[in-house]
């Protein structure tokens, strides 16, 4: 999916995924673990948010 404001987005309703940053890019990899909505609680990662906002600003202002 692609959000007009924040750019690429990812949503999953049945599986767990790991997000890793490598060389300035984010990689999303399935862990193979099935989860329910009650199993996962979003956690704010300010480093990731800062990186995404900065990257989006650079693209938007270019």
TORTILO-742771 format. One record per atom (N, C-alpha, C, O): residue number from 0; residue in three letters; atom name; z, y, x. Coordinates in nm, 4 decimals, always signed. Layout:
BEGIN
PT     n   res   atom         pz         py         px
PT   NUM   ALA     CA          Z          Y          X
...
END
This chain:
BEGIN
PT     n   res   atom         pz         py         px
PT     0   UNK      N    +0.0000    -0.1178    +0.0836
PT     0   UNK     CA    +0.0000    +0.0000    +0.0000
PT     0   UNK      C    +0.0000    +0.1240    +0.0880
PT     0   UNK      O    +0.0388    +0.1198    +0.2048
PT     1   UNK      N    -0.0443    +0.2337    +0.0294
PT     1   UNK     CA    -0.0483    +0.3578    +0.1047
PT     1   UNK      C    +0.0037    +0.4714    +0.0175
PT     1   UNK      O    -0.0519    +0.4989    -0.0889
PT     2   UNK      N    +0.1088    +0.5364    +0.0617
PT     2   UNK     CA    +0.1687    +0.6491    -0.0093
PT     2   UNK      C    +0.1044    +0.7777    +0.0417
PT     2   UNK      O    +0.0887    +0.7956    +0.1624
PT     3   UNK      N    +0.0671    +0.8675    -0.0501
PT     3   UNK     CA    +0.0058    +0.9940    -0.0087
PT     3   UNK      C    +0.1003    +1.0808    +0.0717
PT     3   UNK      O    +0.0557    +1.1639    +0.1509
PT     4   UNK      N    +0.2305    +1.0629    +0.0527
PT     4   UNK     CA    +0.3270    +1.1470    +0.1228
PT     4   UNK      C    +0.3719    +1.0857    +0.2550
PT     4   UNK      O    +0.3746    +1.1544    +0.3571
PT     5   UNK      N    +0.4074    +0.9559    +0.2545
PT     5   UNK     CA    +0.4622    +0.8965    +0.3769
PT     5   UNK      C    +0.3668    +0.8015    +0.4475
PT     5   UNK      O    +0.3994    +0.7510    +0.5549
PT     6   UNK      N    +0.2503    +0.7759    +0.3901
PT     6   UNK     CA    +0.1523    +0.6901    +0.4560
PT     6   UNK      C    +0.1711    +0.5446    +0.4189
PT     6   UNK      O    +0.2106    +0.5140    +0.3064
PT     7   UNK      N    +0.1431    +0.4539    +0.5123
PT     7   UNK     CA    +0.1510    +0.3110    +0.4813
PT     7   UNK      C    +0.2906    +0.2687    +0.4371
PT     7   UNK      O    +0.3908    +0.3096    +0.4958
PT     8   UNK      N    +0.2954    +0.1877    +0.3348
PT     8   UNK     CA    +0.4219    +0.1345    +0.2860
PT     8   UNK      C    +0.4088    -0.0155    +0.2710
PT     8   UNK      O    +0.2980    -0.0689    +0.2686
PT     9   UNK      N    +0.5221    -0.0836    +0.2609
PT     9   UNK     CA    +0.5243    -0.2283    +0.2494
PT     9   UNK      C    +0.6288    -0.2669    +0.1471
PT     9   UNK      O    +0.7409    -0.2161    +0.1499
PT    10   UNK      N    +0.5929    -0.3560    +0.0571
PT    10   UNK     CA    +0.6893    -0.4024    -0.0434
PT    10   UNK      C    +0.6763    -0.5534    -0.0584
PT    10   UNK      O    +0.5661    -0.6082    -0.0576
PT    11   UNK      N    +0.7884    -0.6182    -0.0719
PT    11   UNK     CA    +0.7914    -0.7628    -0.0926
PT    11   UNK      C    +0.9042    -0.7942    -0.1881
PT    11   UNK      O    +1.0115    -0.7343    -0.1801
PT    12   UNK      N    +0.8807    -0.8879    -0.2784
PT    12   UNK     CA    +0.9855    -0.9176    -0.3754
PT    12   UNK      C    +1.0452    -1.0564    -0.3585
PT    12   UNK      O    +1.1392    -1.0906    -0.4303
PT    13   UNK      N    +0.9948    -1.1371    -0.2670
PT    13   UNK     CA    +1.0452    -1.2735    -0.2586
PT    13   UNK      C    +1.0807    -1.3189    -0.1176
PT    13   UNK      O    +1.1468    -1.4216    -0.1023
PT    14   UNK      N    +1.0402    -1.2479    -0.0167
PT    14   UNK     CA    +1.0642    -1.2954    +0.1193
PT    14   UNK      C    +1.1240    -1.1891    +0.2082
PT    14   UNK      O    +1.1127    -1.0691    +0.1829
PT    15   UNK      N    +1.1879    -1.2369    +0.3129
PT    15   UNK     CA    +1.2477    -1.1468    +0.4115
PT    15   UNK      C    +1.1465    -1.1204    +0.5217
PT    15   UNK      O    +1.0719    -1.2098    +0.5617
PT    16   UNK      N    +1.1446    -0.9970    +0.5705
PT    16   UNK     CA    +1.0536    -0.9586    +0.6774
PT    16   UNK      C    +1.1314    -0.8844    +0.7846
PT    16   UNK      O    +1.2299    -0.8164    +0.7557
PT    17   UNK      N    +1.0869    -0.8981    +0.9073
PT    17   UNK     CA    +1.1454    -0.8247    +1.0190
PT    17   UNK      C    +1.0492    -0.7132    +1.0578
PT    17   UNK      O    +0.9280    -0.7342    +1.0629
PT    18   UNK      N    +1.1029    -0.5951    +1.0848
PT    18   UNK     CA    +1.0219    -0.4814    +1.1267
PT    18   UNK      C    +1.0562    -0.4515    +1.2719
PT    18   UNK      O    +1.1724    -0.4319    +1.3073
PT    19   UNK      N    +0.9531    -0.4485    +1.3547
PT    19   UNK     CA    +0.9726    -0.4197    +1.4966
PT    19   UNK      C    +0.8730    -0.3133    +1.5391
PT    19   UNK      O    +0.7608    -0.3081    +1.4886
PT    20   UNK      N    +0.9142    -0.2292    +1.6315
PT    20   UNK     CA    +0.8258    -0.1271    +1.6857
PT    20   UNK      C    +0.7807    -0.1711    +1.8239
PT    20   UNK      O    +0.8621    -0.2055    +1.9097
PT    21   UNK      N    +0.6487    -0.1694    +1.8440
PT    21   UNK     CA    +0.5937    -0.2126    +1.9717
PT    21   UNK      C    +0.4803    -0.1185    +2.0093
PT    21   UNK      O    +0.3811    -0.1077    +1.9372
PT    22   UNK      N    +0.4950    -0.0509    +2.1220
PT    22   UNK     CA    +0.3895    +0.0390    +2.1681
PT    22   UNK      C    +0.3596    +0.1514    +2.0714
PT    22   UNK      O    +0.2452    +0.1960    +2.0614
PT    23   UNK      N    +0.4602    +0.1977    +2.0003
PT    23   UNK     CA    +0.4404    +0.3069    +1.9066
PT    23   UNK      C    +0.3926    +0.2635    +1.7692
PT    23   UNK      O    +0.3763    +0.3468    +1.6802
PT    24   UNK      N    +0.3702    +0.1346    +1.7510
PT    24   UNK     CA    +0.3263    +0.0821    +1.6219
PT    24   UNK      C    +0.4335    -0.0073    +1.5628
PT    24   UNK      O    +0.5095    -0.0707    +1.6360
PT    25   UNK      N    +0.4397    -0.0126    +1.4318
PT    25   UNK     CA    +0.5339    -0.0991    +1.3635
PT    25   UNK      C    +0.4665    -0.2299    +1.3276
PT    25   UNK      O    +0.3540    -0.2309    +1.2777
PT    26   UNK      N    +0.5352    -0.3402    +1.3529
PT    26   UNK     CA    +0.4875    -0.4727    +1.3151
PT    26   UNK      C    +0.5812    -0.5294    +1.2108
PT    26   UNK      O    +0.7032    -0.5245    +1.2264
PT    27   UNK      N    +0.5234    -0.5836    +1.1035
PT    27   UNK     CA    +0.6019    -0.6470    +0.9981
PT    27   UNK      C    +0.5707    -0.7960    +1.0023
PT    27   UNK      O    +0.4556    -0.8371    +0.9881
PT    28   UNK      N    +0.6750    -0.8762    +1.0221
PT    28   UNK     CA    +0.6589    -1.0201    +1.0383
PT    28   UNK      C    +0.7489    -1.0947    +0.9403
PT    28   UNK      O    +0.8688    -1.0674    +0.9334
PT    29   UNK      N    +0.6920    -1.1892    +0.8639
PT    29   UNK     CA    +0.7779    -1.2674    +0.7744
PT    29   UNK      C    +0.8731    -1.3556    +0.8543
PT    29   UNK      O    +0.8344    -1.4142    +0.9554
PT    30   UNK      N    +0.9986    -1.3646    +0.8080
PT    30   UNK     CA    +1.0960    -1.4497    +0.8756
PT    30   UNK      C    +1.0907    -1.5926    +0.8220
PT    30   UNK      O    +1.1437    -1.6846    +0.8843
PT    31   UNK      N    +1.0264    -1.6109    +0.7061
PT    31   UNK     CA    +1.0218    -1.7425    +0.6441
PT    31   UNK      C    +1.1373    -1.7668    +0.5480
PT    31   UNK      O    +1.1415    -1.8698    +0.4807
PT    32   UNK      N    +1.2309    -1.6729    +0.5411
PT    32   UNK     CA    +1.3465    -1.6874    +0.4543
PT    32   UNK      C    +1.3150    -1.6293    +0.3167
PT    32   UNK      O    +1.2712    -1.5147    +0.3066
PT    33   UNK      N    +1.3368    -1.7068    +0.2117
PT    33   UNK     CA    +1.3220    -1.6565    +0.0760
PT    33   UNK      C    +1.4511    -1.5878    +0.0352
PT    33   UNK      O    +1.5603    -1.6376    +0.0627
PT    34   UNK      N    +1.4382    -1.4743    -0.0300
PT    34   UNK     CA    +1.5552    -1.3973    -0.0704
PT    34   UNK      C    +1.5378    -1.3475    -0.2132
PT    34   UNK      O    +1.4271    -1.3448    -0.2669
PT    35   UNK      N    +1.6473    -1.3089    -0.2722
PT    35   UNK     CA    +1.6441    -1.2422    -0.4014
PT    35   UNK      C    +1.6830    -1.0963    -0.3783
PT    35   UNK      O    +1.7274    -1.0596    -0.2695
PT    36   UNK      N    +1.6663    -1.0155    -0.4792
PT    36   UNK     CA    +1.7022    -0.8738    -0.4657
PT    36   UNK      C    +1.8495    -0.8564    -0.4320
PT    36   UNK      O    +1.8867    -0.7621    -0.3621
PT    37   UNK      N    +1.9335    -0.9470    -0.4814
PT    37   UNK     CA    +2.0769    -0.9375    -0.4517
PT    37   UNK      C    +2.1102    -0.9742    -0.3072
PT    37   UNK      O    +2.2169    -0.9385    -0.2572
PT    38   UNK      N    +2.0194    -1.0453    -0.2400
PT    38   UNK     CA    +2.0441    -1.0888    -0.1022
PT    38   UNK      C    +2.0220    -0.9786    +0.0006
PT    38   UNK      O    +2.0737    -0.9854    +0.1121
PT    39   UNK      N    +1.9464    -0.8787    -0.0369
PT    39   UNK     CA    +1.9123    -0.7745    +0.0610
PT    39   UNK      C    +1.9598    -0.6393    +0.0122
PT    39   UNK      O    +1.9466    -0.6058    -0.1056
PT    40   UNK      N    +2.0141    -0.5638    +0.1021
PT    40   UNK     CA    +2.0584    -0.4285    +0.0731
PT    40   UNK      C    +1.9902    -0.3360    +0.1724
PT    40   UNK      O    +2.0080    -0.3519    +0.2932
PT    41   UNK      N    +1.9127    -0.2400    +0.1244
PT    41   UNK     CA    +1.8452    -0.1491    +0.2177
PT    41   UNK      C    +1.9450    -0.0745    +0.3040
PT    41   UNK      O    +2.0518    -0.0345    +0.2575
PT    42   UNK      N    +1.9093    -0.0562    +0.4297
PT    42   UNK     CA    +1.9915    +0.0207    +0.5220
PT    42   UNK      C    +1.9055    +0.1312    +0.5819
PT    42   UNK      O    +1.7921    +0.1076    +0.6235
PT    43   UNK      N    +1.9596    +0.2493    +0.5857
PT    43   UNK     CA    +1.8865    +0.3630    +0.6398
PT    43   UNK      C    +1.8790    +0.3500    +0.7916
PT    43   UNK      O    +1.9808    +0.3304    +0.8581
PT    44   UNK      N    +1.7589    +0.3610    +0.8454
PT    44   UNK     CA    +1.7372    +0.3591    +0.9896
PT    44   UNK      C    +1.6747    +0.4936    +1.0260
PT    44   UNK      O    +1.5531    +0.5109    +1.0174
PT    45   UNK      N    +1.7581    +0.5877    +1.0663
PT    45   UNK     CA    +1.7112    +0.7236    +1.0918
PT    45   UNK      C    +1.6080    +0.7302    +1.2047
PT    45   UNK      O    +1.5222    +0.8184    +1.2030
PT    46   UNK      N    +1.6136    +0.6403    +1.3019
PT    46   UNK     CA    +1.5137    +0.6388    +1.4087
PT    46   UNK      C    +1.3764    +0.6060    +1.3523
PT    46   UNK      O    +1.2774    +0.6693    +1.3892
PT    47   UNK      N    +1.3694    +0.5077    +1.2633
PT    47   UNK     CA    +1.2417    +0.4702    +1.2022
PT    47   UNK      C    +1.1913    +0.5840    +1.1136
PT    47   UNK      O    +1.0736    +0.6197    +1.1190
PT    48   UNK      N    +1.2791    +0.6402    +1.0331
PT    48   UNK     CA    +1.2386    +0.7498    +0.9451
PT    48   UNK      C    +1.1859    +0.8677    +1.0266
PT    48   UNK      O    +1.0833    +0.9263    +0.9920
PT    49   UNK      N    +1.2551    +0.9021    +1.1339
PT    49   UNK     CA    +1.2119    +1.0120    +1.2204
PT    49   UNK      C    +1.0749    +0.9837    +1.2802
PT    49   UNK      O    +0.9889    +1.0718    +1.2815
PT    50   UNK      N    +1.0533    +0.8627    +1.3293
PT    50   UNK     CA    +0.9235    +0.8258    +1.3878
PT    50   UNK      C    +0.8118    +0.8355    +1.2847
PT    50   UNK      O    +0.7043    +0.8872    +1.3148
PT    51   UNK      N    +0.8360    +0.7866    +1.1643
PT    51   UNK     CA    +0.7334    +0.7881    +1.0597
PT    51   UNK      C    +0.7015    +0.9320    +1.0177
PT    51   UNK      O    +0.5848    +0.9675    +1.0012
PT    52   UNK      N    +0.8043    +1.0137    +1.0007
PT    52   UNK     CA    +0.7822    +1.1528    +0.9611
PT    52   UNK      C    +0.7056    +1.2271    +1.0693
PT    52   UNK      O    +0.6125    +1.3017    +1.0387
PT    53   UNK      N    +0.7424    +1.2085    +1.1930
PT    53   UNK     CA    +0.6723    +1.2767    +1.3043
PT    53   UNK      C    +0.5259    +1.2327    +1.3119
PT    53   UNK      O    +0.4364    +1.3154    +1.3288
PT    54   UNK      N    +0.5023    +1.1013    +1.2993
PT    54   UNK     CA    +0.3653    +1.0500    +1.3048
PT    54   UNK      C    +0.2828    +1.1039    +1.1870
PT    54   UNK      O    +0.1667    +1.1416    +1.2034
PT    55   UNK      N    +0.3442    +1.1068    +1.0692
PT    55   UNK     CA    +0.2744    +1.1589    +0.9513
PT    55   UNK      C    +0.2438    +1.3067    +0.9668
PT    55   UNK      O    +0.1361    +1.3522    +0.9281
PT    56   UNK      N    +0.3365    +1.3815    +1.0225
PT    56   UNK     CA    +0.3152    +1.5257    +1.0425
PT    56   UNK      C    +0.2012    +1.5488    +1.1406
PT    56   UNK      O    +0.1175    +1.6366    +1.1197
PT    57   UNK      N    +0.1979    +1.4700    +1.2476
PT    57   UNK     CA    +0.0896    +1.4867    +1.3470
PT    57   UNK      C    -0.0458    +1.4617    +1.2822
PT    57   UNK      O    -0.1410    +1.5354    +1.3083
PT    58   UNK      N    -0.0561    +1.3596    +1.1986
PT    58   UNK     CA    -0.1822    +1.3268    +1.1323
PT    58   UNK      C    -0.2164    +1.4349    +1.0303
PT    58   UNK      O    -0.3312    +1.4787    +1.0226
PT    59   UNK      N    -0.1186    +1.4777    +0.9530
PT    59   UNK     CA    -0.1419    +1.5768    +0.8473
PT    59   UNK      C    -0.1811    +1.7126    +0.9033
PT    59   UNK      O    -0.2620    +1.7842    +0.8443
PT    60   UNK      N    -0.1233    +1.7476    +1.0173
PT    60   UNK     CA    -0.1482    +1.8788    +1.0745
PT    60   UNK      C    -0.2657    +1.8813    +1.1715
PT    60   UNK      O    -0.3023    +1.9875    +1.2218
PT    61   UNK      N    -0.3245    +1.7659    +1.1979
PT    61   UNK     CA    -0.4362    +1.7591    +1.2935
PT    61   UNK      C    -0.5640    +1.8144    +1.2335
PT    61   UNK      O    -0.6676    +1.8164    +1.2999
END
